[in-house]
């Protein structure tokens, strides 16, 4: 959410292929391929971003550091660093406070980050690694055309299921809806603005909606990428 022939010897065979492509709509890609295109890949990238979480009229500044195949979220007052390592088989989140570093266990997945609508589990983007995604179709968002996927959550998740909207043209993750184990909407993430920093397009602002499944009331917070340090 943060980044991102064969030849024919016979003319008749080539003509038939062109005609069949022109008359038949292109088949959509497999759901697994769409999901994989949206996964973060920090390998080989190095950058430091200034960012903020805005909730309850309070701005909480932090930095995002991408280096060595990991993403680090660094907060102050009190000092805290969340370290996200993106392995082939899924993400691993650790927390560093002082000189102690420990993995974030599933029992803490629903713990909110600095009073925002984001939780520890949300920061890991685990839903991009959930198994057996289902393609529901396509949908036009303000940010562009997207594929819409649905996934069932593993047992250790705070969610029961999630729906993802992934850009057709760029594989960017533009929207997420998280549902509880009773099928009720409890959280929504939506990219509001993107920006170009140097040669890379990335998130500028994301809205996070924390929804009470009983009253349907929604509390909103925002994650902002303010700029890239040189």
KALINLIN-V187364 format. One record per residue. RES is the residue in three letters. NEAR is the number of other ideal C-beta (glycine too) atoms within 12 Angstrom. D_FIRST is the distance of its C-alpha to the first C-alpha in Angstrom with 2 decimals. Layout:
RES/NEAR/D_FIRST + RES/NEAR/D_FIRST
This chain:
UNK/40/0.00 + UNK/39/3.62 + UNK/31/5.87 + UNK/26/8.04 + UNK/5/33.06 + UNK/7/35.67 + UNK/9/38.87 + UNK/13/41.39 + UNK/8/45.10 + UNK/10/46.28 + UNK/11/45.54 + UNK/11/45.87 + UNK/14/43.03 + UNK/16/40.72 + UNK/13/41.88 + UNK/15/41.25 + UNK/18/37.69 + UNK/14/36.95 + UNK/12/38.66 + UNK/14/36.81 + UNK/13/33.39 + UNK/11/34.56 + UNK/10/35.86 + UNK/11/33.21 + UNK/9/29.64 + UNK/11/27.07 + UNK/10/26.01 + UNK/19/22.35 + UNK/20/20.55 + UNK/16/20.63 + UNK/25/18.06 + UNK/22/17.56 + UNK/19/16.88 + UNK/33/14.24 + UNK/32/12.45 + UNK/21/12.96 + UNK/27/11.62 + UNK/38/8.01 + UNK/33/8.45 + UNK/34/7.58 + UNK/23/10.92 + UNK/29/12.00 + UNK/18/15.60 + UNK/11/17.68 + UNK/26/15.37 + UNK/20/16.63 + UNK/28/15.43 + UNK/23/15.75 + UNK/36/13.86 + UNK/20/15.56 + UNK/40/13.69 + UNK/27/15.06 + UNK/34/14.94 + UNK/27/17.33 + UNK/25/19.25 + UNK/17/22.91 + UNK/10/23.49 + UNK/15/22.72 + UNK/20/20.36 + UNK/29/19.29 + UNK/23/18.45 + UNK/33/16.72 + UNK/28/15.55 + UNK/40/12.71 + UNK/26/14.54 + UNK/35/13.46 + UNK/21/16.72 + UNK/17/18.51 + UNK/21/15.85 + UNK/27/14.61 + UNK/38/12.30 + UNK/31/14.52 + UNK/38/14.09 + UNK/29/17.59 + UNK/26/19.37 + UNK/13/23.01 + UNK/11/25.77 + UNK/13/25.76 + UNK/15/24.37 + UNK/26/21.61 + UNK/29/19.17 + UNK/38/16.55 + UNK/32/16.16 + UNK/37/13.60 + UNK/27/15.09 + UNK/29/13.52 + UNK/19/16.67 + UNK/13/17.54 + UNK/11/18.53 + UNK/23/15.60 + UNK/33/14.06 + UNK/28/16.60 + UNK/35/16.24 + UNK/26/19.21 + UNK/29/20.49 + UNK/23/22.85 + UNK/17/25.36 + UNK/11/28.21 + UNK/8/29.31 + UNK/12/28.18 + UNK/18/25.10 + UNK/17/24.64 + UNK/21/22.19 + UNK/33/20.56 + UNK/16/22.45 + UNK/22/21.53 + UNK/13/23.98 + UNK/22/21.63 + UNK/29/18.43 + UNK/25/19.10 + UNK/23/19.84 + UNK/25/18.08 + UNK/32/16.63 + UNK/32/19.03 + UNK/21/20.05 + UNK/36/16.70 + UNK/34/15.46 + UNK/39/12.97 + UNK/32/14.69 + UNK/33/14.84 + UNK/36/13.84 + UNK/42/10.63 + UNK/43/9.65 + UNK/38/10.52 + UNK/34/8.31 + UNK/37/11.91 + UNK/41/11.82 + UNK/31/10.46 + UNK/29/13.84 + UNK/36/16.12 + UNK/17/19.18 + UNK/17/20.73 + UNK/31/18.12 + UNK/22/20.00 + UNK/27/19.43 + UNK/22/20.52 + UNK/18/20.64 + UNK/22/18.91 + UNK/23/18.21 + UNK/16/18.04 + UNK/23/15.63 + UNK/16/16.17 + UNK/27/13.29 + UNK/22/15.06 + UNK/20/16.20 + UNK/34/14.16 + UNK/38/15.14 + UNK/31/15.43 + UNK/39/15.55 + UNK/30/17.15 + UNK/34/17.29 + UNK/21/19.80 + UNK/29/18.87 + UNK/22/20.93 + UNK/12/23.70 + UNK/19/22.29 + UNK/31/19.29 + UNK/29/19.67 + UNK/35/18.66 + UNK/26/20.89 + UNK/31/18.48 + UNK/41/15.13 + UNK/36/14.40 + UNK/45/11.31 + UNK/37/11.16 + UNK/45/9.95 + UNK/30/11.16 + UNK/27/14.60 + UNK/17/14.88 + UNK/23/11.84 + UNK/28/10.00 + UNK/35/6.74 + UNK/41/5.40 + UNK/38/7.21 + UNK/35/8.98 + UNK/41/10.04 + UNK/32/13.64 + UNK/39/15.13 + UNK/27/18.92 + UNK/22/21.54 + UNK/19/24.15 + UNK/12/26.38 + UNK/18/23.95 + UNK/19/23.31 + UNK/26/20.11 + UNK/36/19.16 + UNK/39/15.59 + UNK/29/13.26 + UNK/39/9.82 + UNK/31/9.62 + UNK/38/8.20 + UNK/25/11.61 + UNK/21/11.61 + UNK/27/10.30 + UNK/21/12.51 + UNK/14/14.10 + UNK/25/14.94 + UNK/15/17.62 + UNK/11/16.90 + UNK/22/13.09 + UNK/23/10.91 + UNK/34/7.86 + UNK/34/6.78 + UNK/26/10.21 + UNK/27/10.36 + UNK/38/8.87 + UNK/31/11.82 + UNK/38/12.48 + UNK/29/15.67 + UNK/31/17.85 + UNK/23/20.54 + UNK/16/24.01 + UNK/19/25.03 + UNK/11/28.67 + UNK/11/28.84 + UNK/13/25.70 + UNK/13/25.14 + UNK/19/21.58 + UNK/22/20.69 + UNK/26/17.86 + UNK/33/16.00 + UNK/33/13.45 + UNK/39/10.98 + UNK/31/11.78 + UNK/36/11.28 + UNK/26/14.99 + UNK/21/15.61 + UNK/27/16.04 + UNK/17/19.15 + UNK/10/21.57
